[in-house]
Amino acid sequence: MNTDWGEKSTADLMSRYVSKEMGYGVPQEGWRICLAHEFKEKRKPFQAKDVSLSNIWDHVGLGIRYLKWWYKKTQVEKKAPFIDMFGAQPLRQIYGAPLGGIGGGTITRGWRGEFCRWQLNPGMYHYKTVTANQFTVCLRRGGQTVYQQVLSVERPPTLQGWNWGYCGEYAFYHALYPRAWTVYHLPGQNVTLTCRQISPIIPHDYQDSSLPVAVFVWDIENKNDYDLDVSIMFTMVNGSGQKDDKSGGHWNEPFHLEKEGEAVSGVLLHHCPPLNPYTLCIAAREQPDREVSHQTAFSPKGTCSSLWSDLITDGRLDSPTGSSPPTPRGDKVAAALAVSCSVSAQGHNSLEFCLAWDMPKITFGSREREHIRRYTRYFGTKGDASPSLSHYALTHYRQWEKSIEEWQRPILQDKSLPSWYKSALFNELYFVADGGTVWTELSEDADVSGGMRSEDGGLPAQPAVIKEYGRFAYLEGQEYRMYNTYDVHFYASFALIMLWPKLALSLQYDIAGSVVQQDPTERLHLMSGRCSPVKAKNVVPHDIGDPDDEPWQRVNAYLIHDTADWKDLNLKFVLQVYRDFHLTKDSQYLQDMWPICQAVMESEIKFDLDGDGLIENSGYADQTYDGWTVTGPSAYCGGLWLASLCVMCKMARLVENEEKYKYYRDLLDRGSAAFDQLLWNGKYYNYDSSGRDFSNSVMSDQCAGHWFLKASELGEGDYQAFPKEKIQTALKTVFDLNVMSFAGGHMGAVNGMRPEGVPDRSSVQSDEVWIGVVYGLAATMIHEGMWEEGMRTAEGCYRTVWERLGMAFQTPEAYCEKGIYRSLAYMRPLSIWAMQLALNASQKGQTN
């Protein structure tokens, strides 16, 4: 299959790089871009004005109700709406790999080196580039400074006393998450710097992976015939570019910590707002023949020429003792740390820095409860952990890298896998940490059971997995601010269950506990205009809450639709329960979840209106595709229903309940026959069975139920819901129409396609490409032996997002063929790990 188009786009990202230097230890695989690159295509976020005339009439009521709600939220309550249709983030084509572990907050560094996206307060993002946060290099020969340069291509209007405007044509960035490399060839100096950025994202590690730290290792190559003294200076503002940076009372102090024969020193930047105070820390390892120096405090405004002169004089900083005074209101303060070493002629040396942040106790927007972050189990809750965190990071990062390399090596060395896939697989994992993620300890008085105990068919108050591994939550998207949005997690969950299975199970227990809860509080749902309870019993919640409110305490922040009427959330819970059991073999988990699964299935059976074993839809039938109107049985929900019956049969056998096995078997047999009769048209499953104009549209995600069965090693023999030949025929139709007949086969699979080969434009979502759905579709194809088709399908999304549209480390929920995208930095694309599970299964099948 011809992929020349992909190779060309990869080359385009590096076309402006003029140096031949390729850096020190930079891997071959990953996402690589020259710092001088400019993306030609500029897209805009989806706004209300982008709704087509044919769809406006259906959404007039929603628009009016949303506007009223939005005004009350923003102007009266002074809160940020969970989805802001009037304030979507503009596309900034700048982001690189985020810094930090899981659940302790993240700081994103752009691919040009800027510190530009911040999530220290849990789940709340702001997008401010802090100009003074920089690395600067100083070269000295024979006691004289010969070169001093901020390693930034920017030319900002502030800090004019610094030497800005590094030529981006001599540098490139390379990301293979959780590491990234920036290679700077210093023009005219015959010196190459390689900055390696390391975050502790380590599969199956539940300690170091929680740490809010990142390490920067600077490898220096001197290609000259004479020795050089090299200094790297790291500058950091006390704060994150928000208004509270000027609120006063912030202060810095130097520190030195020596233990276990290793010493680190640096500067602590104490940031003291009334809500969620924290300490930033810049630190360096003290080693023989390296000198560490600092400037405790400087003002990051004006020319700031005194700091520049301090470094240029002798390659070191003055290193005053004592702490800085608290800042007056209206002023900011910053700190600097420099490390120096000698590099022999034609030689190499390295310098090590650490950035850490310590916000051990957090409150969400409601300020009702205090939560303790996971990393405090190892570093305490007092807010004084920054020195120990930086010491630990600088003395353990090599072990982290060894673990990361051992994990990634088999995939990177597999020559059967294309390069783009290796980049996509690891780099899309950024969202596990940078999805507004929180990972907290379970408080002693917490009860996650929802009030129904084990003996009554419920859960333990404190399930062992949550007690040991904590609570985990991540946002639907950085712009769709709801934690653990369950219909989307259905797709994204493959990354968690494969790499951090204890976190996946912890999340499932939290969801299961909320199933049995009910909240009778009436509220207006914006789509229908009707009032109904916030949460019905025995229904999976849409989400576990908004970080601007009180997650876990108040679920279903999503108030567009009444989620009690959705069919897919319960089914997705059942399918995940069995898949997770299959992959973990945790029998206690299966025993705990079995009664919850029965309860949610019983709440689904009421939708089998004519007794044929197949649930039916009316109106907005499922949550995932909540923009499409569905009537009668549909390919998507009907397929999920049959797959759920299939796994219920399997689980009934595992728990030795033959009566329930026969019950679900009967439903499965009757439902499968009805599904085929009502929806199969000889080439694919119709979108729904209504007979409306668009009911025979080709839905890219029509085989989602079968996908989960294959991921659980079911779908054949006694546990088959769909005939194999029909699944393969449907997948071929989807490939031919939704993939190859859309955008020249270069942009993935469009959600809906008409049989005549034009996109379905009957709704605001039908002509979108959903990247996470496409990765799941590709996984399904791989499961069915359609390896080339699966790879071609997924490749279109990767090339579009990462190489054409400049959306690296902010993969959106959706894009259209032209013009717009929707919801940057979204959870669902983590589903690419389902492709890896499918590849593992196919390799396993070949060896058996």
Summary of the structure (lengths in Angstrom):
residues: 848
radius of gyration: 27.4
end to end distance: 27.9
largest distance: 89.9
contacts: 3108
relative contact order: 0.10
helix: 36%
strand: 22%
